Amino acid sequence: MTRPPARDAMYRGRVFDAEIIEPCMRWYITYRLSYRDLVAMMAERGV
């Protein structure tokens, strides 16, 4: 049986870790936030 590829391969070459990208994408899609809103939210969290 083949194993699914590791999630980390999907984020190879990205500036931020998966722990940062995933919540941002979830918030962007779920709450219909703009990129500017996401940047402000992440800046408040020190990212």
mmCIF file as gemmi writes it, N, C-alpha and C atoms, coordinates in Angstrom:
data_model
loop_
_atom_site.group_PDB
_atom_site.id
_atom_site.type_symbol
_atom_site.label_atom_id
_atom_site.label_alt_id
_atom_site.label_comp_id
_atom_site.label_asym_id
_atom_site.label_entity_id
_atom_site.label_seq_id
_atom_site.pdbx_PDB_ins_code
_atom_site.Cartn_x
_atom_site.Cartn_y
_atom_site.Cartn_z
_atom_site.occupancy
_atom_site.B_iso_or_equiv
_atom_site.pdbx_formal_charge
_atom_site.auth_seq_id
_atom_site.auth_asym_id
_atom_site.pdbx_PDB_model_num
ATOM 1 N N . MET Axp A 1 ? 0.841 -1.178 0 1 0 ? 1 A 1
ATOM 2 C CA . MET Axp A 1 ? 0 0 0 1 0 ? 1 A 1
ATOM 3 C C . MET Axp A 1 ? 0.889 1.246 0 1 0 ? 1 A 1
ATOM 4 N N . THR Axp A 2 ? 0.569 2.204 -0.819 1 0 ? 2 A 1
ATOM 5 C CA . THR Axp A 2 ? 1.388 3.412 -0.895 1 0 ? 2 A 1
ATOM 6 C C . THR Axp A 2 ? 0.976 4.38 0.204 1 0 ? 2 A 1
ATOM 7 N N . ARG Axp A 3 ? 1.952 5.113 0.668 1 0 ? 3 A 1
ATOM 8 C CA . ARG Axp A 3 ? 1.701 6.101 1.709 1 0 ? 3 A 1
ATOM 9 C C . ARG Axp A 3 ? 1.468 7.458 1.067 1 0 ? 3 A 1
ATOM 10 N N . PRO Axp A 4 ? 0.583 8.272 1.642 1 0 ? 4 A 1
ATOM 11 C CA . PRO Axp A 4 ? 0.391 9.62 1.088 1 0 ? 4 A 1
ATOM 12 C C . PRO Axp A 4 ? 1.649 10.45 1.29 1 0 ? 4 A 1
ATOM 13 N N . PRO Axp A 5 ? 1.891 11.416 0.407 1 0 ? 5 A 1
ATOM 14 C CA . PRO Axp A 5 ? 3.09 12.247 0.562 1 0 ? 5 A 1
ATOM 15 C C . PRO Axp A 5 ? 2.996 13.075 1.848 1 0 ? 5 A 1
ATOM 16 N N . ALA Axp A 6 ? 4.123 13.391 2.39 1 0 ? 6 A 1
ATOM 17 C CA . ALA Axp A 6 ? 4.165 14.203 3.607 1 0 ? 6 A 1
ATOM 18 C C . ALA Axp A 6 ? 3.641 15.594 3.317 1 0 ? 6 A 1
ATOM 19 N N . ARG Axp A 7 ? 2.975 16.181 4.263 1 0 ? 7 A 1
ATOM 20 C CA . ARG Axp A 7 ? 2.429 17.531 4.09 1 0 ? 7 A 1
ATOM 21 C C . ARG Axp A 7 ? 3.53 18.556 3.895 1 0 ? 7 A 1
ATOM 22 N N . ASP Axp A 8 ? 4.681 18.304 4.496 1 0 ? 8 A 1
ATOM 23 C CA . ASP Axp A 8 ? 5.765 19.27 4.417 1 0 ? 8 A 1
ATOM 24 C C . ASP Axp A 8 ? 6.246 19.493 2.991 1 0 ? 8 A 1
ATOM 25 N N . ALA Axp A 9 ? 6.111 18.502 2.133 1 0 ? 9 A 1
ATOM 26 C CA . ALA Axp A 9 ? 6.542 18.662 0.744 1 0 ? 9 A 1
ATOM 27 C C . ALA Axp A 9 ? 5.725 19.74 0.038 1 0 ? 9 A 1
ATOM 28 N N . MET Axp A 10 ? 4.484 19.902 0.444 1 0 ? 10 A 1
ATOM 29 C CA . MET Axp A 10 ? 3.619 20.906 -0.173 1 0 ? 10 A 1
ATOM 30 C C . MET Axp A 10 ? 4.105 22.323 0.14 1 0 ? 10 A 1
ATOM 31 N N . TYR Axp A 11 ? 4.773 22.481 1.268 1 0 ? 11 A 1
ATOM 32 C CA . TYR Axp A 11 ? 5.213 23.794 1.705 1 0 ? 11 A 1
ATOM 33 C C . TYR Axp A 11 ? 6.69 24.049 1.42 1 0 ? 11 A 1
ATOM 34 N N . ARG Axp A 12 ? 7.314 23.168 0.687 1 0 ? 12 A 1
ATOM 35 C CA . ARG Axp A 12 ? 8.734 23.33 0.389 1 0 ? 12 A 1
ATOM 36 C C . ARG Axp A 12 ? 8.949 24.623 -0.413 1 0 ? 12 A 1
ATOM 37 N N . GLY Axp A 13 ? 9.903 25.409 -0.004 1 0 ? 13 A 1
ATOM 38 C CA . GLY Axp A 13 ? 10.224 26.649 -0.695 1 0 ? 13 A 1
ATOM 39 C C . GLY Axp A 13 ? 9.4 27.843 -0.247 1 0 ? 13 A 1
ATOM 40 N N . ARG Axp A 14 ? 8.517 27.644 0.711 1 0 ? 14 A 1
ATOM 41 C CA . ARG Axp A 14 ? 7.693 28.748 1.216 1 0 ? 14 A 1
ATOM 42 C C . ARG Axp A 14 ? 8.435 29.481 2.322 1 0 ? 14 A 1
ATOM 43 N N . VAL Axp A 15 ? 8.077 30.738 2.533 1 0 ? 15 A 1
ATOM 44 C CA . VAL Axp A 15 ? 8.721 31.551 3.55 1 0 ? 15 A 1
ATOM 45 C C . VAL Axp A 15 ? 8.239 31.149 4.943 1 0 ? 15 A 1
ATOM 46 N N . PHE Axp A 16 ? 6.927 30.895 5.076 1 0 ? 16 A 1
ATOM 47 C CA . PHE Axp A 16 ? 6.344 30.588 6.377 1 0 ? 16 A 1
ATOM 48 C C . PHE Axp A 16 ? 6.093 29.099 6.521 1 0 ? 16 A 1
ATOM 49 N N . ASP Axp A 17 ? 6.029 28.641 7.766 1 0 ? 17 A 1
ATOM 50 C CA . ASP Axp A 17 ? 5.749 27.241 8.058 1 0 ? 17 A 1
ATOM 51 C C . ASP Axp A 17 ? 4.272 26.929 7.829 1 0 ? 17 A 1
ATOM 52 N N . ALA Axp A 18 ? 3.969 25.645 7.765 1 0 ? 18 A 1
ATOM 53 C CA . ALA Axp A 18 ? 2.598 25.186 7.578 1 0 ? 18 A 1
ATOM 54 C C . ALA Axp A 18 ? 1.704 25.658 8.715 1 0 ? 18 A 1
ATOM 55 N N . GLU Axp A 19 ? 2.258 25.79 9.936 1 0 ? 19 A 1
ATOM 56 C CA . GLU Axp A 19 ? 1.468 26.229 11.078 1 0 ? 19 A 1
ATOM 57 C C . GLU Axp A 19 ? 0.969 27.659 10.914 1 0 ? 19 A 1
ATOM 58 N N . ILE Axp A 20 ? 1.575 28.427 10.043 1 0 ? 20 A 1
ATOM 59 C CA . ILE Axp A 20 ? 1.149 29.797 9.769 1 0 ? 20 A 1
ATOM 60 C C . ILE Axp A 20 ? 0.237 29.832 8.544 1 0 ? 20 A 1
ATOM 61 N N . ILE Axp A 21 ? 0.586 29.107 7.519 1 0 ? 21 A 1
ATOM 62 C CA . ILE Axp A 21 ? -0.155 29.139 6.253 1 0 ? 21 A 1
ATOM 63 C C . ILE Axp A 21 ? -1.563 28.571 6.415 1 0 ? 21 A 1
ATOM 64 N N . GLU Axp A 22 ? -1.688 27.444 7.1 1 0 ? 22 A 1
ATOM 65 C CA . GLU Axp A 22 ? -2.992 26.778 7.193 1 0 ? 22 A 1
ATOM 66 C C . GLU Axp A 22 ? -4.065 27.615 7.881 1 0 ? 22 A 1
ATOM 67 N N . PRO Axp A 23 ? -3.801 28.205 9.051 1 0 ? 23 A 1
ATOM 68 C CA . PRO Axp A 23 ? -4.864 29.032 9.648 1 0 ? 23 A 1
ATOM 69 C C . PRO Axp A 23 ? -5.203 30.253 8.803 1 0 ? 23 A 1
ATOM 70 N N . CYS Axp A 24 ? -4.194 30.845 8.172 1 0 ? 24 A 1
ATOM 71 C CA . CYS Axp A 24 ? -4.46 32.008 7.323 1 0 ? 24 A 1
ATOM 72 C C . CYS Axp A 24 ? -5.381 31.64 6.169 1 0 ? 24 A 1
ATOM 73 N N . MET Axp A 25 ? -5.138 30.531 5.54 1 0 ? 25 A 1
ATOM 74 C CA . MET Axp A 25 ? -5.997 30.102 4.43 1 0 ? 25 A 1
ATOM 75 C C . MET Axp A 25 ? -7.395 29.758 4.93 1 0 ? 25 A 1
ATOM 76 N N . ARG Axp A 26 ? -7.473 29.121 6.092 1 0 ? 26 A 1
ATOM 77 C CA . ARG Axp A 26 ? -8.774 28.781 6.667 1 0 ? 26 A 1
ATOM 78 C C . ARG Axp A 26 ? -9.578 30.053 6.948 1 0 ? 26 A 1
ATOM 79 N N . TRP Axp A 27 ? -8.925 31.058 7.565 1 0 ? 27 A 1
ATOM 80 C CA . TRP Axp A 27 ? -9.615 32.312 7.856 1 0 ? 27 A 1
ATOM 81 C C . TRP Axp A 27 ? -9.985 33.055 6.582 1 0 ? 27 A 1
ATOM 82 N N . TYR Axp A 28 ? -9.099 33.033 5.593 1 0 ? 28 A 1
ATOM 83 C CA . TYR Axp A 28 ? -9.342 33.721 4.326 1 0 ? 28 A 1
ATOM 84 C C . TYR Axp A 28 ? -10.589 33.165 3.643 1 0 ? 28 A 1
ATOM 85 N N . ILE Axp A 29 ? -10.722 31.844 3.645 1 0 ? 29 A 1
ATOM 86 C CA . ILE Axp A 29 ? -11.847 31.215 2.966 1 0 ? 29 A 1
ATOM 87 C C . ILE Axp A 29 ? -13.12 31.282 3.801 1 0 ? 29 A 1
ATOM 88 N N . THR Axp A 30 ? -13.017 30.966 5.083 1 0 ? 30 A 1
ATOM 89 C CA . THR Axp A 30 ? -14.2 30.872 5.935 1 0 ? 30 A 1
ATOM 90 C C . THR Axp A 30 ? -14.833 32.231 6.2 1 0 ? 30 A 1
ATOM 91 N N . TYR Axp A 31 ? -14.013 33.207 6.552 1 0 ? 31 A 1
ATOM 92 C CA . TYR Axp A 31 ? -14.533 34.504 6.959 1 0 ? 31 A 1
ATOM 93 C C . TYR Axp A 31 ? -14.445 35.569 5.878 1 0 ? 31 A 1
ATOM 94 N N . ARG Axp A 32 ? -14.009 35.173 4.696 1 0 ? 32 A 1
ATOM 95 C CA . ARG Axp A 32 ? -13.917 36.082 3.549 1 0 ? 32 A 1
ATOM 96 C C . ARG Axp A 32 ? -13.116 37.339 3.881 1 0 ? 32 A 1
ATOM 97 N N . LEU Axp A 33 ? -11.958 37.128 4.504 1 0 ? 33 A 1
ATOM 98 C CA . LEU Axp A 33 ? -11.075 38.228 4.852 1 0 ? 33 A 1
ATOM 99 C C . LEU Axp A 33 ? -10.223 38.609 3.646 1 0 ? 33 A 1
ATOM 100 N N . SER Axp A 34 ? -9.773 39.848 3.638 1 0 ? 34 A 1
ATOM 101 C CA . SER Axp A 34 ? -8.848 40.268 2.59 1 0 ? 34 A 1
ATOM 102 C C . SER Axp A 34 ? -7.429 39.922 3.023 1 0 ? 34 A 1
ATOM 103 N N . TYR Axp A 35 ? -6.521 39.966 2.082 1 0 ? 35 A 1
ATOM 104 C CA . TYR Axp A 35 ? -5.12 39.721 2.417 1 0 ? 35 A 1
ATOM 105 C C . TYR Axp A 35 ? -4.615 40.775 3.402 1 0 ? 35 A 1
ATOM 106 N N . ARG Axp A 36 ? -5.092 41.987 3.249 1 0 ? 36 A 1
ATOM 107 C CA . ARG Axp A 36 ? -4.694 43.065 4.157 1 0 ? 36 A 1
ATOM 108 C C . ARG Axp A 36 ? -5.134 42.752 5.585 1 0 ? 36 A 1
ATOM 109 N N . ASP Axp A 37 ? -6.359 42.22 5.743 1 0 ? 37 A 1
ATOM 110 C CA . ASP Axp A 37 ? -6.838 41.827 7.069 1 0 ? 37 A 1
ATOM 111 C C . ASP Axp A 37 ? -5.974 40.717 7.654 1 0 ? 37 A 1
ATOM 112 N N . LEU Axp A 38 ? -5.61 39.732 6.83 1 0 ? 38 A 1
ATOM 113 C CA . LEU Axp A 38 ? -4.762 38.645 7.308 1 0 ? 38 A 1
ATOM 114 C C . LEU Axp A 38 ? -3.385 39.146 7.739 1 0 ? 38 A 1
ATOM 115 N N . VAL Axp A 39 ? -2.833 40.075 6.98 1 0 ? 39 A 1
ATOM 116 C CA . VAL Axp A 39 ? -1.529 40.637 7.329 1 0 ? 39 A 1
ATOM 117 C C . VAL Axp A 39 ? -1.623 41.351 8.678 1 0 ? 39 A 1
ATOM 118 N N . ALA Axp A 40 ? -2.689 42.103 8.884 1 0 ? 40 A 1
ATOM 119 C CA . ALA Axp A 40 ? -2.862 42.806 10.155 1 0 ? 40 A 1
ATOM 120 C C . ALA Axp A 40 ? -3.023 41.82 11.307 1 0 ? 40 A 1
ATOM 121 N N . MET Axp A 41 ? -3.786 40.766 11.097 1 0 ? 41 A 1
ATOM 122 C CA . MET Axp A 41 ? -3.985 39.753 12.145 1 0 ? 41 A 1
ATOM 123 C C . MET Axp A 41 ? -2.682 39.062 12.495 1 0 ? 41 A 1
ATOM 124 N N . MET Axp A 42 ? -1.898 38.72 11.493 1 0 ? 42 A 1
ATOM 125 C CA . MET Axp A 42 ? -0.629 38.053 11.74 1 0 ? 42 A 1
ATOM 126 C C . MET Axp A 42 ? 0.378 39.008 12.394 1 0 ? 42 A 1
ATOM 127 N N . ALA Axp A 43 ? 0.335 40.288 12.025 1 0 ? 43 A 1
ATOM 128 C CA . ALA Axp A 43 ? 1.233 41.27 12.648 1 0 ? 43 A 1
ATOM 129 C C . ALA Axp A 43 ? 0.915 41.41 14.136 1 0 ? 43 A 1
ATOM 130 N N . GLU Axp A 44 ? -0.36 41.351 14.494 1 0 ? 44 A 1
ATOM 131 C CA . GLU Axp A 44 ? -0.742 41.424 15.903 1 0 ? 44 A 1
ATOM 132 C C . GLU Axp A 44 ? -0.195 40.227 16.679 1 0 ? 44 A 1
ATOM 133 N N . ARG Axp A 45 ? -0.051 39.108 15.996 1 0 ? 45 A 1
ATOM 134 C CA . ARG Axp A 45 ? 0.448 37.891 16.642 1 0 ? 45 A 1
ATOM 135 C C . ARG Axp A 45 ? 1.971 37.784 16.576 1 0 ? 45 A 1
ATOM 136 N N . GLY Axp A 46 ? 2.622 38.774 15.978 1 0 ? 46 A 1
ATOM 137 C CA . GLY Axp A 46 ? 4.073 38.782 15.93 1 0 ? 46 A 1
ATOM 138 C C . GLY Axp A 46 ? 4.688 37.939 14.827 1 0 ? 46 A 1
ATOM 139 N N . VAL Axp A 47 ? 3.905 37.658 13.793 1 0 ? 47 A 1
ATOM 140 C CA . VAL Axp A 47 ? 4.422 36.86 12.67 1 0 ? 47 A 1
ATOM 141 C C . VAL Axp A 47 ? 4.841 37.786 11.568 1 0 ? 47 A 1
